[in-house]
Amino acid sequence: MNFNKFLLASLPVVSLVVSSCSKEEQVIANDKTYVTPPTYTFDRNGATTVNFSGQKSRILMLQEIADYVKTQGAGGLAVSDVKLLDMYANTNSPFTNAELNTSVTKQLKDKTAASVDYFSSNSIEQAEERTFFENQLRILGSVGTGAATQGVAGIFEKRYYAANGLEPVQVVLKGLMGACFIDQICNNYLSTKKLDAATNKEDNTNKKLKSGTNYTQMEHAWDEAYGYVYGAGRDADGKNAKFWDSYIDQVNADKDFNTLKVDINLAFRKGRAAIVNNDYVTRDAQIAIIKEKLAKVAAVRAVYYLMEGKKSLVNGAGKTFHALSEGYGFIKCLRYTNKPGTNNPYLSKNEVDTILKTLTAGKNGFWDVDYSKNNLETLAKQIADKFGFTVAQAETVD
């Protein structure tokens, strides 16, 4: 039948653990007591030491790509691949937010597959990944304004689909959440190769500040990791979170995973406080927590969307293809996760590529309903097993 339309490390410290994002925590380490603040607020001599402006810019750049495509789709208009490629590389002033256009040194492309741990000596895959995302943007620009049908790219329910039913913008958005944001968080800024590079540890211990700033290099690296999750902020009512900040909320809404939000937020605050207090053992323990928990968020959403796609098979192409495309993007994220204690992803590049190839291997891709029906749960289970949860836990938010 076809459609015809992070691992918690044990600590040599004593601490008072609390279970709220907004509570402080007392830590005792090396005969020194210090407090983890209730919010991510750190200062020195009356001025903030926190700076993640570059991360905020990149989150907003990715959001503008999403907004542009959504607006064009709502009007039944074609999207420009030239504009999209300019937005990816921040060339030719492509953004409606003028501040992003003036941030000429900030872009998504040069931070794609750019981490010190995974890509400092892996230029071939780095180039392949950047080309992959550029090609998705080109495919998106080539869709035009016709109706999507089996084997033919087009628009369906205001969304743009490739000939195989894959929604390129979802591949780009969710994929870059991994290839840029997760890779920079887990494999770059939270890497000890970055945090402890050169004289960073000695400078942090002695509170030797980076020239022209109010922070040490180590403090700043940690802030940049934090910024890729929380850097864009929220509205005054706490709504309108973006990308990982939003998906942490969505996964946390499931009782099976309802400590993730607290765990991740606390680990970022606790790790930063540890850096201020030269407590590198506690810092490293928080790195492990962040890596494990963020990876689980990506994995849970990958499984959720695969099963959402399976459930909606009877309802028509639009809902199914959209869900499976989001799942595709989150699966791509998994190559950029970092399993604590291994410095390797939970799923290797080859494993991820095989899952993605299998996902789209039906005749005309997602249009082959029977193929999808027979394979989606198997793929979902393969992912869930790697991360220690069940498909049943992830497929329903309750």
Contacts in CASP RR format, 6 or more apart in sequence:
PFRMAT RR
TARGET T0000
AUTHOR 0000-0000-0000
METHOD contacts of the structure
MODEL  1
MNFNKFLLASLPVVSLVVSSCSKEEQVIANDKTYVTPPTYTFDRNGATTV
NFSGQKSRILMLQEIADYVKTQGAGGLAVSDVKLLDMYANTNSPFTNAEL
NTSVTKQLKDKTAASVDYFSSNSIEQAEERTFFENQLRILGSVGTGAATQ
GVAGIFEKRYYAANGLEPVQVVLKGLMGACFIDQICNNYLSTKKLDAATN
KEDNTNKKLKSGTNYTQMEHAWDEAYGYVYGAGRDADGKNAKFWDSYIDQ
VNADKDFNTLKVDINLAFRKGRAAIVNNDYVTRDAQIAIIKEKLAKVAAV
RAVYYLMEGKKSLVNGAGKTFHALSEGYGFIKCLRYTNKPGTNNPYLSKN
EVDTILKTLTAGKNGFWDVDYSKNNLETLAKQIADKFGFTVAQAETVD
1 369 0 8 1.000
1 370 0 8 1.000
2 150 0 8 1.000
2 363 0 8 1.000
2 364 0 8 1.000
2 367 0 8 1.000
2 368 0 8 1.000
2 369 0 8 1.000
3 150 0 8 1.000
3 316 0 8 1.000
3 317 0 8 1.000
3 320 0 8 1.000
3 367 0 8 1.000
3 369 0 8 1.000
4 149 0 8 1.000
4 150 0 8 1.000
5 147 0 8 1.000
5 148 0 8 1.000
5 149 0 8 1.000
5 156 0 8 1.000
5 316 0 8 1.000
5 317 0 8 1.000
6 288 0 8 1.000
6 289 0 8 1.000
6 290 0 8 1.000
6 291 0 8 1.000
6 292 0 8 1.000
6 293 0 8 1.000
6 294 0 8 1.000
6 295 0 8 1.000
6 296 0 8 1.000
6 340 0 8 1.000
7 288 0 8 1.000
7 289 0 8 1.000
7 291 0 8 1.000
7 292 0 8 1.000
7 339 0 8 1.000
7 340 0 8 1.000
7 341 0 8 1.000
8 285 0 8 1.000
8 288 0 8 1.000
8 289 0 8 1.000
8 292 0 8 1.000
9 284 0 8 1.000
9 285 0 8 1.000
9 288 0 8 1.000
9 289 0 8 1.000
9 340 0 8 1.000
11 281 0 8 1.000
11 282 0 8 1.000
11 285 0 8 1.000
12 29 0 8 1.000
12 281 0 8 1.000
13 27 0 8 1.000
13 28 0 8 1.000
13 29 0 8 1.000
13 279 0 8 1.000
13 281 0 8 1.000
13 282 0 8 1.000
14 28 0 8 1.000
15 25 0 8 1.000
15 26 0 8 1.000
15 27 0 8 1.000
15 28 0 8 1.000
16 25 0 8 1.000
16 26 0 8 1.000
17 25 0 8 1.000
18 24 0 8 1.000
18 25 0 8 1.000
19 259 0 8 1.000
19 262 0 8 1.000
20 262 0 8 1.000
21 261 0 8 1.000
21 262 0 8 1.000
21 265 0 8 1.000
21 266 0 8 1.000
22 38 0 8 1.000
22 39 0 8 1.000
23 38 0 8 1.000
24 35 0 8 1.000
24 36 0 8 1.000
24 37 0 8 1.000
24 38 0 8 1.000
25 35 0 8 1.000
25 36 0 8 1.000
25 266 0 8 1.000
25 270 0 8 1.000
26 33 0 8 1.000
26 34 0 8 1.000
26 35 0 8 1.000
26 36 0 8 1.000
27 33 0 8 1.000
27 34 0 8 1.000
27 35 0 8 1.000
27 36 0 8 1.000
27 270 0 8 1.000
27 273 0 8 1.000
27 274 0 8 1.000
27 277 0 8 1.000
27 279 0 8 1.000
27 282 0 8 1.000
29 274 0 8 1.000
29 277 0 8 1.000
29 279 0 8 1.000
29 281 0 8 1.000
29 282 0 8 1.000
30 279 0 8 1.000
32 277 0 8 1.000
32 279 0 8 1.000
34 273 0 8 1.000
34 276 0 8 1.000
34 277 0 8 1.000
34 279 0 8 1.000
35 273 0 8 1.000
36 266 0 8 1.000
36 269 0 8 1.000
36 270 0 8 1.000
36 271 0 8 1.000
36 273 0 8 1.000
37 269 0 8 1.000
37 273 0 8 1.000
38 269 0 8 1.000
39 269 0 8 1.000
40 50 0 8 1.000
40 226 0 8 1.000
40 230 0 8 1.000
40 268 0 8 1.000
40 269 0 8 1.000
40 272 0 8 1.000
41 48 0 8 1.000
41 50 0 8 1.000
42 48 0 8 1.000
42 49 0 8 1.000
42 50 0 8 1.000
42 219 0 8 1.000
42 272 0 8 1.000
42 273 0 8 1.000
42 276 0 8 1.000
43 49 0 8 1.000
44 214 0 8 1.000
44 215 0 8 1.000
45 214 0 8 1.000
47 214 0 8 1.000
48 214 0 8 1.000
49 214 0 8 1.000
49 215 0 8 1.000
49 219 0 8 1.000
50 215 0 8 1.000
50 223 0 8 1.000
51 213 0 8 1.000
51 215 0 8 1.000
51 220 0 8 1.000
51 223 0 8 1.000
52 223 0 8 1.000
52 224 0 8 1.000
52 226 0 8 1.000
52 227 0 8 1.000
52 228 0 8 1.000
52 231 0 8 1.000
54 103 0 8 1.000
54 106 0 8 1.000
54 224 0 8 1.000
55 184 0 8 1.000
55 224 0 8 1.000
55 226 0 8 1.000
55 227 0 8 1.000
55 228 0 8 1.000
55 231 0 8 1.000
56 227 0 8 1.000
56 231 0 8 1.000
56 232 0 8 1.000
56 233 0 8 1.000
57 99 0 8 1.000
57 100 0 8 1.000
57 103 0 8 1.000
57 106 0 8 1.000
58 106 0 8 1.000
58 107 0 8 1.000
58 108 0 8 1.000
58 111 0 8 1.000
58 180 0 8 1.000
58 181 0 8 1.000
58 228 0 8 1.000
59 181 0 8 1.000
59 227 0 8 1.000
59 228 0 8 1.000
59 231 0 8 1.000
59 232 0 8 1.000
59 242 0 8 1.000
59 243 0 8 1.000
60 97 0 8 1.000
60 100 0 8 1.000
60 232 0 8 1.000
61 87 0 8 1.000
61 90 0 8 1.000
61 95 0 8 1.000
61 100 0 8 1.000
61 106 0 8 1.000
61 107 0 8 1.000
61 108 0 8 1.000
62 108 0 8 1.000
62 173 0 8 1.000
62 176 0 8 1.000
62 177 0 8 1.000
62 180 0 8 1.000
62 243 0 8 1.000
63 232 0 8 1.000
63 242 0 8 1.000
63 243 0 8 1.000
64 87 0 8 1.000
64 95 0 8 1.000
64 96 0 8 1.000
64 97 0 8 1.000
64 100 0 8 1.000
65 84 0 8 1.000
65 87 0 8 1.000
65 88 0 8 1.000
65 169 0 8 1.000
65 172 0 8 1.000
65 173 0 8 1.000
66 169 0 8 1.000
66 173 0 8 1.000
68 79 0 8 1.000
68 83 0 8 1.000
68 84 0 8 1.000
68 87 0 8 1.000
69 79 0 8 1.000
69 84 0 8 1.000
69 140 0 8 1.000
69 160 0 8 1.000
69 169 0 8 1.000
70 158 0 8 1.000
72 78 0 8 1.000
72 79 0 8 1.000
73 79 0 8 1.000
73 155 0 8 1.000
73 158 0 8 1.000
73 159 0 8 1.000
73 160 0 8 1.000
74 158 0 8 1.000
75 158 0 8 1.000
76 145 0 8 1.000
76 155 0 8 1.000
76 158 0 8 1.000
77 145 0 8 1.000
78 141 0 8 1.000
78 143 0 8 1.000
78 144 0 8 1.000
78 145 0 8 1.000
79 140 0 8 1.000
79 141 0 8 1.000
79 143 0 8 1.000
79 144 0 8 1.000
79 160 0 8 1.000
80 141 0 8 1.000
81 137 0 8 1.000
81 138 0 8 1.000
81 140 0 8 1.000
81 141 0 8 1.000
81 142 0 8 1.000
83 94 0 8 1.000
84 137 0 8 1.000
84 140 0 8 1.000
84 141 0 8 1.000
85 134 0 8 1.000
85 137 0 8 1.000
85 138 0 8 1.000
86 92 0 8 1.000
86 94 0 8 1.000
87 94 0 8 1.000
87 95 0 8 1.000
87 108 0 8 1.000
88 107 0 8 1.000
88 108 0 8 1.000
88 109 0 8 1.000
88 133 0 8 1.000
88 134 0 8 1.000
88 137 0 8 1.000
89 107 0 8 1.000
89 108 0 8 1.000
89 109 0 8 1.000
89 110 0 8 1.000
90 100 0 8 1.000
90 101 0 8 1.000
90 103 0 8 1.000
90 104 0 8 1.000
90 106 0 8 1.000
90 107 0 8 1.000
90 108 0 8 1.000
90 109 0 8 1.000
93 101 0 8 1.000
94 101 0 8 1.000
95 101 0 8 1.000
100 106 0 8 1.000
108 176 0 8 1.000
108 180 0 8 1.000
109 130 0 8 1.000
109 133 0 8 1.000
109 134 0 8 1.000
111 180 0 8 1.000
111 183 0 8 1.000
111 184 0 8 1.000
112 126 0 8 1.000
112 129 0 8 1.000
112 130 0 8 1.000
112 133 0 8 1.000
112 176 0 8 1.000
112 179 0 8 1.000
112 180 0 8 1.000
112 183 0 8 1.000
113 119 0 8 1.000
113 122 0 8 1.000
113 125 0 8 1.000
113 126 0 8 1.000
113 129 0 8 1.000
113 130 0 8 1.000
113 179 0 8 1.000
113 183 0 8 1.000
114 126 0 8 1.000
114 180 0 8 1.000
114 183 0 8 1.000
114 184 0 8 1.000
114 188 0 8 1.000
115 183 0 8 1.000
115 184 0 8 1.000
115 186 0 8 1.000
115 187 0 8 1.000
115 188 0 8 1.000
115 191 0 8 1.000
115 336 0 8 1.000
116 187 0 8 1.000
116 188 0 8 1.000
116 191 0 8 1.000
116 193 0 8 1.000
116 194 0 8 1.000
117 187 0 8 1.000
117 188 0 8 1.000
117 191 0 8 1.000
117 193 0 8 1.000
117 338 0 8 1.000
117 343 0 8 1.000
118 183 0 8 1.000
118 187 0 8 1.000
118 336 0 8 1.000
119 125 0 8 1.000
119 126 0 8 1.000
119 183 0 8 1.000
119 187 0 8 1.000
125 349 0 8 1.000
129 179 0 8 1.000
133 172 0 8 1.000
133 175 0 8 1.000
133 176 0 8 1.000
133 179 0 8 1.000
136 168 0 8 1.000
136 171 0 8 1.000
136 172 0 8 1.000
137 168 0 8 1.000
137 172 0 8 1.000
139 153 0 8 1.000
139 162 0 8 1.000
139 168 0 8 1.000
140 160 0 8 1.000
140 168 0 8 1.000
140 169 0 8 1.000
140 172 0 8 1.000
141 160 0 8 1.000
142 153 0 8 1.000
143 153 0 8 1.000
143 154 0 8 1.000
143 155 0 8 1.000
143 160 0 8 1.000
143 161 0 8 1.000
143 162 0 8 1.000
143 168 0 8 1.000
144 153 0 8 1.000
144 154 0 8 1.000
144 155 0 8 1.000
144 160 0 8 1.000
145 154 0 8 1.000
145 155 0 8 1.000
146 154 0 8 1.000
146 155 0 8 1.000
147 154 0 8 1.000
147 155 0 8 1.000
147 156 0 8 1.000
148 154 0 8 1.000
148 155 0 8 1.000
148 156 0 8 1.000
148 160 0 8 1.000
148 161 0 8 1.000
148 165 0 8 1.000
148 317 0 8 1.000
150 364 0 8 1.000
150 367 0 8 1.000
151 163 0 8 1.000
151 164 0 8 1.000
151 165 0 8 1.000
151 364 0 8 1.000
151 367 0 8 1.000
152 163 0 8 1.000
153 160 0 8 1.000
153 161 0 8 1.000
153 162 0 8 1.000
153 163 0 8 1.000
154 160 0 8 1.000
154 161 0 8 1.000
155 161 0 8 1.000
156 317 0 8 1.000
156 318 0 8 1.000
156 321 0 8 1.000
157 318 0 8 1.000
159 167 0 8 1.000
159 169 0 8 1.000
159 318 0 8 1.000
159 321 0 8 1.000
159 322 0 8 1.000
160 167 0 8 1.000
160 168 0 8 1.000
160 169 0 8 1.000
161 167 0 8 1.000
161 317 0 8 1.000
161 318 0 8 1.000
161 321 0 8 1.000
162 168 0 8 1.000
163 364 0 8 1.000
164 360 0 8 1.000
164 364 0 8 1.000
164 365 0 8 1.000
164 366 0 8 1.000
164 367 0 8 1.000
165 317 0 8 1.000
165 321 0 8 1.000
165 325 0 8 1.000
165 364 0 8 1.000
165 365 0 8 1.000
165 366 0 8 1.000
165 367 0 8 1.000
166 321 0 8 1.000
166 324 0 8 1.000
166 325 0 8 1.000
166 328 0 8 1.000
166 360 0 8 1.000
166 365 0 8 1.000
166 366 0 8 1.000
167 321 0 8 1.000
167 322 0 8 1.000
167 325 0 8 1.000
167 326 0 8 1.000
168 325 0 8 1.000
170 322 0 8 1.000
170 325 0 8 1.000
170 326 0 8 1.000
170 327 0 8 1.000
170 328 0 8 1.000
170 329 0 8 1.000
171 325 0 8 1.000
171 328 0 8 1.000
171 329 0 8 1.000
171 332 0 8 1.000
173 243 0 8 1.000
173 329 0 8 1.000
174 326 0 8 1.000
174 327 0 8 1.000
174 328 0 8 1.000
174 329 0 8 1.000
174 330 0 8 1.000
174 332 0 8 1.000
174 333 0 8 1.000
175 329 0 8 1.000
175 330 0 8 1.000
175 332 0 8 1.000
175 333 0 8 1.000
177 243 0 8 1.000
177 244 0 8 1.000
177 247 0 8 1.000
177 298 0 8 1.000
177 329 0 8 1.000
177 330 0 8 1.000
177 333 0 8 1.000
178 298 0 8 1.000
178 332 0 8 1.000
178 333 0 8 1.000
178 335 0 8 1.000
178 336 0 8 1.000
179 332 0 8 1.000
179 333 0 8 1.000
179 336 0 8 1.000
180 228 0 8 1.000
181 228 0 8 1.000
181 229 0 8 1.000
181 243 0 8 1.000
181 244 0 8 1.000
182 228 0 8 1.000
182 244 0 8 1.000
182 294 0 8 1.000
182 295 0 8 1.000
182 298 0 8 1.000
182 333 0 8 1.000
182 336 0 8 1.000
182 337 0 8 1.000
183 336 0 8 1.000
184 224 0 8 1.000
184 225 0 8 1.000
184 228 0 8 1.000
185 225 0 8 1.000
185 228 0 8 1.000
185 229 0 8 1.000
185 290 0 8 1.000
185 294 0 8 1.000
186 225 0 8 1.000
186 290 0 8 1.000
186 291 0 8 1.000
186 294 0 8 1.000
186 295 0 8 1.000
186 336 0 8 1.000
186 337 0 8 1.000
186 338 0 8 1.000
187 336 0 8 1.000
187 338 0 8 1.000
188 194 0 8 1.000
188 225 0 8 1.000
189 195 0 8 1.000
189 221 0 8 1.000
189 222 0 8 1.000
189 224 0 8 1.000
189 225 0 8 1.000
189 228 0 8 1.000
190 221 0 8 1.000
190 222 0 8 1.000
190 225 0 8 1.000
190 287 0 8 1.000
190 290 0 8 1.000
190 291 0 8 1.000
192 284 0 8 1.000
192 287 0 8 1.000
194 221 0 8 1.000
195 201 0 8 1.000
195 218 0 8 1.000
195 221 0 8 1.000
195 222 0 8 1.000
195 283 0 8 1.000
196 218 0 8 1.000
197 217 0 8 1.000
200 216 0 8 1.000
200 217 0 8 1.000
200 218 0 8 1.000
200 221 0 8 1.000
201 218 0 8 1.000
201 280 0 8 1.000
202 208 0 8 1.000
203 216 0 8 1.000
203 217 0 8 1.000
203 218 0 8 1.000
204 216 0 8 1.000
204 217 0 8 1.000
204 218 0 8 1.000
204 219 0 8 1.000
204 275 0 8 1.000
204 278 0 8 1.000
205 278 0 8 1.000
207 216 0 8 1.000
208 216 0 8 1.000
209 215 0 8 1.000
209 216 0 8 1.000
210 216 0 8 1.000
210 217 0 8 1.000
210 220 0 8 1.000
213 220 0 8 1.000
215 223 0 8 1.000
216 275 0 8 1.000
218 275 0 8 1.000
219 272 0 8 1.000
219 275 0 8 1.000
219 276 0 8 1.000
222 268 0 8 1.000
222 271 0 8 1.000
222 272 0 8 1.000
222 275 0 8 1.000
223 272 0 8 1.000
225 268 0 8 1.000
225 290 0 8 1.000
226 268 0 8 1.000
226 272 0 8 1.000
228 244 0 8 1.000
229 244 0 8 1.000
229 245 0 8 1.000
229 248 0 8 1.000
229 264 0 8 1.000
229 268 0 8 1.000
229 294 0 8 1.000
230 245 0 8 1.000
230 268 0 8 1.000
231 245 0 8 1.000
232 241 0 8 1.000
232 242 0 8 1.000
232 243 0 8 1.000
232 245 0 8 1.000
233 241 0 8 1.000
233 242 0 8 1.000
233 245 0 8 1.000
234 240 0 8 1.000
234 241 0 8 1.000
234 245 0 8 1.000
241 249 0 8 1.000
244 294 0 8 1.000
244 297 0 8 1.000
247 297 0 8 1.000
247 298 0 8 1.000
247 301 0 8 1.000
248 260 0 8 1.000
248 261 0 8 1.000
248 264 0 8 1.000
248 297 0 8 1.000
249 261 0 8 1.000
250 301 0 8 1.000
250 397 0 8 1.000
251 257 0 8 1.000
251 260 0 8 1.000
251 296 0 8 1.000
251 297 0 8 1.000
251 300 0 8 1.000
251 301 0 8 1.000
252 258 0 8 1.000
252 259 0 8 1.000
252 260 0 8 1.000
252 261 0 8 1.000
253 397 0 8 1.000
254 300 0 8 1.000
254 393 0 8 1.000
254 394 0 8 1.000
254 396 0 8 1.000
254 397 0 8 1.000
254 398 0 8 1.000
255 398 0 8 1.000
256 389 0 8 1.000
256 393 0 8 1.000
256 394 0 8 1.000
257 296 0 8 1.000
257 300 0 8 1.000
257 389 0 8 1.000
257 393 0 8 1.000
260 293 0 8 1.000
260 296 0 8 1.000
260 297 0 8 1.000
263 289 0 8 1.000
263 293 0 8 1.000
264 289 0 8 1.000
264 290 0 8 1.000
264 293 0 8 1.000
264 294 0 8 1.000
264 297 0 8 1.000
267 286 0 8 1.000
267 289 0 8 1.000
267 290 0 8 1.000
267 293 0 8 1.000
268 286 0 8 1.000
268 290 0 8 1.000
270 282 0 8 1.000
270 286 0 8 1.000
271 282 0 8 1.000
271 283 0 8 1.000
271 286 0 8 1.000
271 287 0 8 1.000
274 280 0 8 1.000
274 281 0 8 1.000
274 282 0 8 1.000
274 283 0 8 1.000
274 286 0 8 1.000
275 283 0 8 1.000
287 340 0 8 1.000
288 340 0 8 1.000
288 341 0 8 1.000
291 337 0 8 1.000
291 338 0 8 1.000
291 339 0 8 1.000
291 340 0 8 1.000
292 339 0 8 1.000
292 340 0 8 1.000
294 337 0 8 1.000
295 334 0 8 1.000
295 337 0 8 1.000
295 338 0 8 1.000
295 339 0 8 1.000
295 346 0 8 1.000
295 387 0 8 1.000
296 387 0 8 1.000
296 389 0 8 1.000
298 330 0 8 1.000
298 333 0 8 1.000
298 334 0 8 1.000
298 337 0 8 1.000
299 330 0 8 1.000
299 334 0 8 1.000
299 337 0 8 1.000
299 346 0 8 1.000
299 383 0 8 1.000
299 384 0 8 1.000
299 386 0 8 1.000
299 387 0 8 1.000
299 389 0 8 1.000
299 394 0 8 1.000
300 387 0 8 1.000
300 389 0 8 1.000
300 393 0 8 1.000
300 394 0 8 1.000
301 326 0 8 1.000
301 327 0 8 1.000
301 330 0 8 1.000
302 327 0 8 1.000
302 329 0 8 1.000
302 330 0 8 1.000
302 331 0 8 1.000
302 333 0 8 1.000
302 334 0 8 1.000
302 380 0 8 1.000
302 383 0 8 1.000
303 380 0 8 1.000
303 383 0 8 1.000
303 384 0 8 1.000
303 389 0 8 1.000
303 391 0 8 1.000
303 394 0 8 1.000
303 395 0 8 1.000
304 394 0 8 1.000
304 395 0 8 1.000
304 397 0 8 1.000
305 323 0 8 1.000
305 324 0 8 1.000
305 326 0 8 1.000
305 327 0 8 1.000
305 330 0 8 1.000
306 323 0 8 1.000
306 324 0 8 1.000
306 327 0 8 1.000
306 359 0 8 1.000
306 376 0 8 1.000
306 377 0 8 1.000
306 379 0 8 1.000
306 380 0 8 1.000
306 383 0 8 1.000
307 376 0 8 1.000
307 377 0 8 1.000
307 380 0 8 1.000
307 391 0 8 1.000
307 394 0 8 1.000
307 395 0 8 1.000
308 323 0 8 1.000
308 395 0 8 1.000
309 319 0 8 1.000
309 320 0 8 1.000
309 323 0 8 1.000
309 324 0 8 1.000
309 372 0 8 1.000
309 376 0 8 1.000
310 372 0 8 1.000
310 373 0 8 1.000
310 376 0 8 1.000
310 377 0 8 1.000
311 395 0 8 1.000
312 319 0 8 1.000
312 320 0 8 1.000
312 323 0 8 1.000
313 320 0 8 1.000
313 369 0 8 1.000
313 372 0 8 1.000
313 373 0 8 1.000
317 366 0 8 1.000
317 367 0 8 1.000
320 366 0 8 1.000
320 372 0 8 1.000
321 366 0 8 1.000
324 359 0 8 1.000
324 366 0 8 1.000
324 372 0 8 1.000
324 376 0 8 1.000
328 356 0 8 1.000
328 359 0 8 1.000
328 360 0 8 1.000
331 352 0 8 1.000
331 355 0 8 1.000
331 356 0 8 1.000
331 359 0 8 1.000
331 383 0 8 1.000
332 352 0 8 1.000
332 356 0 8 1.000
334 345 0 8 1.000
334 346 0 8 1.000
334 347 0 8 1.000
334 352 0 8 1.000
334 383 0 8 1.000
335 345 0 8 1.000
335 347 0 8 1.000
335 348 0 8 1.000
335 349 0 8 1.000
335 352 0 8 1.000
336 345 0 8 1.000
337 345 0 8 1.000
337 346 0 8 1.000
337 347 0 8 1.000
338 344 0 8 1.000
338 345 0 8 1.000
339 345 0 8 1.000
339 346 0 8 1.000
345 352 0 8 1.000
346 386 0 8 1.000
346 387 0 8 1.000
347 355 0 8 1.000
347 383 0 8 1.000
347 386 0 8 1.000
355 379 0 8 1.000
355 382 0 8 1.000
355 383 0 8 1.000
358 375 0 8 1.000
358 379 0 8 1.000
359 375 0 8 1.000
359 376 0 8 1.000
359 379 0 8 1.000
360 366 0 8 1.000
361 371 0 8 1.000
361 375 0 8 1.000
362 368 0 8 1.000
362 371 0 8 1.000
362 372 0 8 1.000
363 371 0 8 1.000
365 371 0 8 1.000
366 372 0 8 1.000
377 391 0 8 1.000
380 391 0 8 1.000
380 394 0 8 1.000
380 395 0 8 1.000
381 391 0 8 1.000
384 390 0 8 1.000
384 391 0 8 1.000
384 393 0 8 1.000
384 394 0 8 1.000
END
